[in-house]
Protein backbone atom coordinates (compact mmCIF):
# COMPACT_ATOMS: atom_id res chain seq x y z
CA UNK A 1 0.00 0.00 0.00
CA UNK A 2 2.90 2.36 0.75
CA UNK A 3 4.22 1.83 -2.78
CA UNK A 4 0.90 2.83 -4.30
CA UNK A 5 0.65 5.96 -2.13
CA UNK A 6 4.24 6.83 -3.12
CA UNK A 7 3.25 6.46 -6.77
CA UNK A 8 0.28 8.81 -6.20
CA UNK A 9 2.51 11.37 -4.47
CA UNK A 10 5.02 11.28 -7.34
CA UNK A 11 2.22 11.74 -9.88
CA UNK A 12 0.98 14.78 -7.95
CA UNK A 13 4.54 16.19 -7.83
CA UNK A 14 4.88 15.74 -11.60
CA UNK A 15 1.54 17.48 -12.16
CA UNK A 16 2.68 20.38 -10.02
CA UNK A 17 5.93 20.66 -11.99
CA UNK A 18 3.90 21.69 -15.04
CA UNK A 19 1.46 23.89 -13.08
CA UNK A 20 -1.54 21.55 -13.33
CA UNK A 21 -4.65 22.98 -11.68
CA UNK A 22 -7.43 21.51 -9.54
CA UNK A 23 -5.59 18.29 -8.66
CA UNK A 24 -7.85 15.76 -6.96
CA UNK A 25 -6.90 12.34 -5.60
CA UNK A 26 -9.81 9.88 -5.62
CA UNK A 27 -9.10 7.13 -3.07
CA UNK A 28 -11.07 4.02 -4.01
CA UNK A 29 -9.19 1.58 -1.78
CA UNK A 30 -12.25 0.99 0.42
CA UNK A 31 -14.64 0.40 -2.49
CA UNK A 32 -15.21 -3.13 -3.79
CA UNK A 33 -14.93 -3.88 -7.49
CA UNK A 34 -13.13 -0.74 -8.64
CA UNK A 35 -10.78 -0.76 -11.63
CA UNK A 36 -7.88 0.69 -9.64
CA UNK A 37 -7.00 1.97 -6.17
CA UNK A 38 -6.65 5.66 -7.02
CA UNK A 39 -7.49 8.21 -9.67
CA UNK A 40 -5.41 11.36 -9.91
CA UNK A 41 -7.34 14.01 -11.82
CA UNK A 42 -6.04 17.40 -12.91
CA UNK A 43 -6.35 19.94 -15.68
CA UNK A 44 -4.28 22.10 -17.95
CA UNK A 45 -5.55 25.30 -19.54
CA UNK A 46 -4.89 24.22 -23.14
CA UNK A 47 -4.24 21.01 -25.07
CA UNK A 48 -0.56 22.00 -25.18
CA UNK A 49 -0.42 22.19 -21.38
CA UNK A 50 -2.38 18.91 -21.05
CA UNK A 51 0.23 17.28 -23.28
CA UNK A 52 3.11 18.81 -21.28
CA UNK A 53 1.61 17.64 -17.96
CA UNK A 54 1.05 14.13 -19.33
CA UNK A 55 4.59 13.87 -20.69
CA UNK A 56 6.01 15.17 -17.39
CA UNK A 57 4.14 12.49 -15.44
CA UNK A 58 5.49 9.72 -17.66
CA UNK A 59 9.07 11.07 -17.65
CA UNK A 60 9.05 11.84 -13.92
CA UNK A 61 7.89 8.36 -12.97
CA UNK A 62 10.39 6.68 -15.30
CA UNK A 63 13.22 8.58 -13.61
CA UNK A 64 12.07 8.58 -9.97
CA UNK A 65 10.24 5.27 -9.62
CA UNK A 66 11.32 3.23 -12.67
CA UNK A 67 7.59 2.99 -13.45
CA UNK A 68 6.22 2.84 -16.96
CA UNK A 69 2.54 3.20 -17.78
CA UNK A 70 0.57 0.22 -19.02
CA UNK A 71 -1.32 2.47 -21.43
CA UNK A 72 -1.53 6.12 -22.47
CA UNK A 73 -4.54 7.31 -24.42
CA UNK A 74 -5.60 10.69 -25.76
CA UNK A 75 -2.26 12.33 -26.52
CA UNK A 76 -3.18 12.98 -30.16
CA UNK A 77 -5.76 15.64 -29.28
CA UNK A 78 -4.59 16.23 -25.68
CA UNK A 79 -8.01 17.27 -24.45
CA UNK A 80 -8.37 14.28 -22.09
CA UNK A 81 -5.31 12.11 -21.56
CA UNK A 82 -5.57 8.89 -19.56
CA UNK A 83 -2.41 7.30 -18.16
CA UNK A 84 -2.84 3.82 -16.66
CA UNK A 85 -0.34 2.61 -14.06
CA UNK A 86 -2.50 -0.35 -13.01
CA UNK A 87 -3.16 0.63 -9.40
CA UNK A 88 -3.40 4.34 -10.31
CA UNK A 89 -5.08 5.92 -13.31
CA UNK A 90 -4.29 9.55 -14.14
CA UNK A 91 -6.73 11.80 -15.99
CA UNK A 92 -5.46 15.09 -17.41
CA UNK A 93 -8.20 17.29 -18.86
CA UNK A 94 -8.82 20.63 -20.48
CA UNK A 95 -11.29 22.46 -18.16
CA UNK A 96 -14.41 22.16 -20.32
CA UNK A 97 -14.12 18.37 -20.70
CA UNK A 98 -13.39 17.90 -17.04
CA UNK A 99 -16.48 19.86 -16.13
CA UNK A 100 -18.58 17.94 -18.67
CA UNK A 101 -17.52 14.43 -17.55
CA UNK A 102 -17.13 15.27 -13.84
CA UNK A 103 -15.59 11.85 -13.21
CA UNK A 104 -14.48 12.49 -9.63
CA UNK A 105 -18.14 12.62 -8.66
CA UNK A 106 -18.99 9.32 -10.36
CA UNK A 107 -17.31 7.69 -7.37
CA UNK A 108 -19.47 9.35 -4.70
CA UNK A 109 -18.44 6.87 -2.00
CA UNK A 110 -14.71 7.41 -2.55
CA UNK A 111 -12.56 9.73 -0.48
CA UNK A 112 -11.65 12.89 -2.40
CA UNK A 113 -8.54 14.88 -1.55
CA UNK A 114 -8.03 18.25 -3.23
CA UNK A 115 -4.43 19.39 -3.63
CA UNK A 116 -3.90 23.17 -3.46
CA UNK A 117 -2.71 24.81 -6.68
CA UNK A 118 0.86 26.01 -6.80
CA UNK A 119 0.98 29.47 -8.40
C-alpha positions, 0 to 999 in steps of 0.5 A, a space after each residue: 500500500 505504501 508503494 501505491 501511495 508513493 506512486 500517487 505522491 510522485 504523480 501529484 509532484 509531476 503534475 505540479 511541476 507543469 502547473 496543473 490545476 485543480 488536482 484531486 486524488 480519488 481514493 477508491 481503496 475501500 470500495 469493492 470492485 473498482 478498476 484501480 485503487 486511485 485516480 489522480 485528476 487534474 487539468 491544464 488550460 490548453 491542449 498544449 499544457 495537457 500534453 506537457 503535464 502528461 509527458 512530465 508524469 510519464 518522464 518523472 515516474 520513469 526517472 524517480 520510480 522506474 515505473 512505466 505506464 501500461 497504457 496512455 490514451 488521448 495524446 493525439 488531441 490532448 483534451 483528455 489524456 488517460 495514463 494507466 499505471 494499473 493501481 493508479 489511473 491519471 486523468 489530465 483534462 482541459 477544463 471544459 471536458 473535465 467539467 462535462 464528464 465530472 468523473 471524480 463525482 462518479 465515485 461518490 463513495 470514494 474519499 476525495 482529496 483536493 491538492 492546493 494549486 501552486 501558483 
